[in-house]
Amino acid sequence: MTAFATVQAFVEDVKQADSLGEIAEQLSCATRAFSFDHYALTQRYGLRIDEAPVQMTDYPPEWIGMLAKNDYWVNDPVLAACQRSVAPFNWDDLPDIIPMNSKQQGYMRAAANRGLAKGYTVPIHIPGEATALCSFVLTQDRALPRESLPAAQYLACFAFEAARKLAGKGGPEGPKLTKRQLECVVLAARGKSDWVAAQILGLAPDTVHKYIESAKARYGVSSRTELVVRALYDGQLGFGDLLS
């Protein structure tokens, strides 16, 4: 099965999920299909791990227990980095995103000692809601599967959107995009720049950019990937639309 087909199958599965447990199981399987070993999807409003409205992971039980003990997870630099980044990031790049203190450095060493050696985190920002994130992790010190990183972004956003729907956060129906907005979103999803999309549609690059930004504003999302995910999830786009 191709990466595209695997993501498409995952989307169909999570859209039909009746519980967070089902989403967690499906995300765990998809994580391994893309050559990662573990995942963690979380959204927190406060400083207590039990206040998380969305909290699913298949991290080793020993590490999960350590995180819950004395709120150890508040030293996690990945959480801090998500507050400063819209784009996904490699854990090796954390020092370039935030100035890590000794506790945060110790946290990452402790994680590595318990098998969570390398990771790739997708921040998810929705205005008016707490920041969420999804991390995909390797248990051994091997290179991240670069070919899987684009798929990981979609897995993260689709799983979170499905969890929001179950929690009643997604609303009964999403906003409707205009024909021009959808045309621009489709080309952006295909990896086209604003300039290339403008050439295809006979528009100015600034106009394409404005259409995409207005579509993001309608959905209340901060990235193009989240915009595509929401439009796909709501049925305004189909996976066939994304094929060149």
C-alpha positions as CSV (number, residue, x, y, z in Angstrom):
1,M,0.0,0.0,0.0
2,T,1.4,3.5,-0.9
3,A,1.8,6.2,1.7
4,F,-1.1,8.1,0.1
5,A,-3.4,5.0,0.3
6,T,-2.3,4.3,3.9
7,V,-3.2,7.9,5.0
8,Q,-6.5,7.7,3.1
9,A,-7.4,4.4,4.8
10,F,-6.5,5.9,8.2
11,V,-8.8,8.9,7.6
12,E,-11.7,6.7,6.7
13,D,-11.1,4.6,9.9
14,V,-10.8,7.5,12.3
15,K,-13.9,9.2,10.9
16,Q,-15.9,6.2,11.8
17,A,-14.4,5.7,15.2
18,D,-16.8,5.7,18.2
19,S,-14.3,6.3,20.9
20,L,-10.9,7.8,21.7
21,G,-9.6,4.3,22.3
22,E,-10.4,3.3,18.7
23,I,-8.6,6.4,17.4
24,A,-5.6,5.6,19.6
25,E,-5.4,2.0,18.3
26,Q,-5.6,3.2,14.7
27,L,-3.0,5.9,15.2
28,S,-0.7,3.3,16.8
29,C,-1.0,1.0,13.8
30,A,-0.4,3.9,11.4
31,T,2.6,5.1,13.3
32,R,4.3,1.8,12.8
33,A,3.3,1.6,9.1
34,F,5.3,4.8,8.6
35,S,8.4,3.4,10.4
36,F,8.0,5.1,13.8
37,D,7.8,3.2,17.1
38,H,5.6,5.3,19.3
39,Y,3.3,8.3,19.2
40,A,1.8,10.7,21.7
41,L,-1.2,13.0,20.9
42,T,-2.1,15.5,23.6
43,Q,-3.9,18.8,24.3
44,R,-3.7,20.4,27.7
45,Y,-5.4,23.4,29.3
46,G,-3.7,23.4,32.6
47,L,-0.6,22.2,34.4
48,R,-1.9,18.8,35.4
49,I,-1.6,15.8,33.1
50,D,-5.1,14.6,34.2
51,E,-6.7,17.8,32.9
52,A,-5.9,16.9,29.3
53,P,-9.1,16.8,27.2
54,V,-7.2,14.8,24.5
55,Q,-4.5,12.4,25.8
56,M,-3.5,9.3,23.9
57,T,-0.2,7.5,23.6
58,D,1.5,4.2,23.3
59,Y,4.7,5.3,25.0
60,P,6.3,2.7,27.3
61,P,4.3,2.4,30.6
62,E,7.4,3.2,32.6
63,W,7.8,6.6,30.9
64,I,4.1,7.4,31.2
65,G,4.2,6.7,35.0
66,M,7.3,8.9,35.4
67,L,5.6,11.8,33.5
68,A,2.6,11.6,35.9
69,K,4.7,11.5,39.0
70,N,5.1,15.0,40.5
71,D,4.1,16.6,37.2
72,Y,7.5,15.7,35.8
73,W,6.2,16.4,32.3
74,V,6.2,20.2,32.9
75,N,9.9,20.0,32.1
76,D,9.2,18.7,28.6
77,P,10.9,21.1,26.1
78,V,8.8,19.8,23.3
79,L,5.7,21.3,24.9
80,A,7.5,24.6,25.2
81,A,8.7,24.5,21.6
82,C,5.2,24.0,20.4
83,Q,4.2,27.4,21.8
84,R,6.8,29.0,19.5
85,S,6.4,26.9,16.4
86,V,3.7,26.4,13.8
87,A,5.8,24.1,11.7
88,P,6.6,20.5,12.6
89,F,10.1,20.0,14.1
90,N,12.7,17.4,14.7
91,W,13.7,17.0,18.3
92,D,17.4,17.5,17.4
93,D,16.4,21.1,16.4
94,L,14.9,21.9,19.9
95,P,17.9,24.1,20.9
96,D,17.3,26.3,17.8
97,I,13.6,26.9,18.9
98,I,13.9,27.5,22.6
99,P,16.8,28.1,25.0
100,M,16.8,24.8,26.9
101,N,17.5,24.9,30.7
102,S,19.2,22.2,32.6
103,K,15.9,20.5,33.6
104,Q,14.7,20.4,30.0
105,Q,18.0,18.9,28.9
106,G,17.8,16.3,31.7
107,Y,14.2,15.5,30.6
108,M,15.4,14.7,27.1
109,R,18.3,12.6,28.4
110,A,15.8,10.7,30.6
111,A,13.5,10.1,27.7
112,A,16.4,8.8,25.5
113,N,17.5,6.5,28.4
114,R,14.0,4.9,28.4
115,G,14.0,4.3,24.6
116,L,12.5,7.5,23.3
117,A,15.6,8.5,21.3
118,K,14.5,10.7,18.5
119,G,11.2,12.3,17.6
120,Y,9.2,14.5,15.2
121,T,6.5,16.7,16.6
122,V,3.6,18.3,14.8
123,P,2.1,21.3,16.7
124,I,-1.6,21.9,16.2
125,H,-2.9,25.4,16.9
126,I,-6.6,26.3,16.9
127,P,-7.6,29.8,18.0
128,G,-9.5,29.8,21.2
129,E,-8.2,26.3,22.2
130,A,-5.2,25.0,24.0
131,T,-2.2,24.0,21.8
132,A,-2.1,20.4,20.9
133,L,0.7,18.3,19.5
134,C,1.4,14.9,18.1
135,S,4.9,13.4,18.4
136,F,6.2,10.4,16.5
137,V,9.1,8.7,18.1
138,L,11.9,6.2,17.4
139,T,13.2,4.0,20.1
140,Q,16.7,3.6,18.6
141,D,19.2,6.2,17.6
142,R,18.5,6.0,13.9
143,A,17.6,8.7,11.4
144,L,14.0,9.8,11.1
145,P,12.2,8.3,8.1
146,R,12.2,11.5,6.0
147,E,9.9,9.9,3.4
148,S,7.3,9.5,6.2
149,L,7.3,13.1,7.6
150,P,4.6,14.5,5.2
151,A,2.3,11.6,6.1
152,A,3.0,12.1,9.8
153,Q,1.6,15.7,9.6
154,Y,-1.7,14.4,8.1
155,L,-1.9,11.5,10.6
156,A,-1.5,14.0,13.5
157,C,-4.1,16.5,12.2
158,F,-6.7,13.9,11.2
159,A,-6.4,12.0,14.5
160,F,-6.8,15.3,16.5
161,E,-9.7,16.4,14.4
162,A,-11.4,13.1,14.9
163,A,-10.8,13.4,18.7
164,R,-12.2,16.9,18.7
165,K,-15.4,15.6,17.0
166,L,-15.9,13.0,19.6
167,A,-15.3,15.5,22.3
168,G,-17.9,17.8,20.8
169,K,-15.4,20.5,19.9
170,G,-15.7,20.3,16.1
171,G,-19.3,21.4,15.7
172,P,-22.0,19.8,13.5
173,E,-20.8,21.3,10.2
174,G,-17.7,23.2,9.1
175,P,-17.7,26.5,7.2
176,K,-18.2,26.4,3.4
177,L,-15.3,27.5,1.2
178,T,-15.9,29.3,-2.1
179,K,-15.0,27.7,-5.4
180,R,-11.9,30.0,-5.7
181,Q,-10.8,29.2,-2.2
182,L,-11.1,25.4,-2.8
183,E,-9.1,25.7,-6.1
184,C,-6.3,27.4,-4.3
185,V,-6.4,25.0,-1.4
186,V,-6.2,22.0,-3.8
187,L,-3.2,23.4,-5.5
188,A,-1.5,24.2,-2.2
189,A,-2.2,20.6,-1.0
190,R,-0.5,19.4,-4.2
191,G,2.6,21.3,-3.1
192,K,2.2,24.2,-5.5
193,S,3.6,27.6,-4.5
194,D,1.4,30.7,-4.6
195,W,3.3,31.7,-7.7
196,V,2.7,28.4,-9.6
197,A,-1.0,28.3,-8.4
198,A,-1.4,31.8,-9.7
199,Q,-0.1,30.8,-13.1
200,I,-2.5,27.8,-13.3
201,L,-5.5,29.8,-12.2
202,G,-4.7,33.0,-14.1
203,L,-4.5,35.0,-10.9
204,A,-1.9,37.2,-9.1
205,P,0.2,35.3,-6.5
206,D,-1.0,37.8,-3.8
207,T,-4.6,36.9,-4.7
208,V,-3.9,33.2,-4.3
209,H,-2.3,33.9,-0.9
210,K,-5.4,36.0,0.1
211,Y,-7.8,33.2,-0.9
212,I,-5.8,30.7,1.2
213,E,-5.5,33.0,4.2
214,S,-9.3,33.7,4.0
215,A,-10.0,30.0,3.9
216,K,-7.7,29.4,7.0
217,A,-9.6,32.2,8.8
218,R,-13.0,30.6,8.0
219,Y,-11.8,27.4,9.6
220,G,-9.8,29.1,12.4
221,V,-6.6,27.2,11.6
222,S,-3.0,28.4,11.5
223,S,-1.4,26.2,8.8
224,R,-2.1,25.0,5.3
225,T,-1.9,21.4,6.4
226,E,-4.6,21.9,9.0
227,L,-6.7,23.7,6.4
228,V,-6.5,20.8,4.0
229,V,-7.2,18.3,6.8
230,R,-10.4,20.2,7.9
231,A,-11.6,20.5,4.3
232,L,-11.0,16.8,3.6
233,Y,-12.6,15.8,6.9
234,D,-15.7,17.9,6.2
235,G,-16.0,16.5,2.6
236,Q,-15.4,19.7,0.8
237,L,-12.3,18.1,-0.8
238,G,-11.8,14.4,-1.7
239,F,-8.4,12.6,-1.8
240,G,-8.9,12.4,-5.6
241,D,-8.7,16.2,-5.7
242,L,-5.2,16.1,-4.3
243,L,-3.8,13.9,-7.1
244,S,-2.0,15.8,-9.8
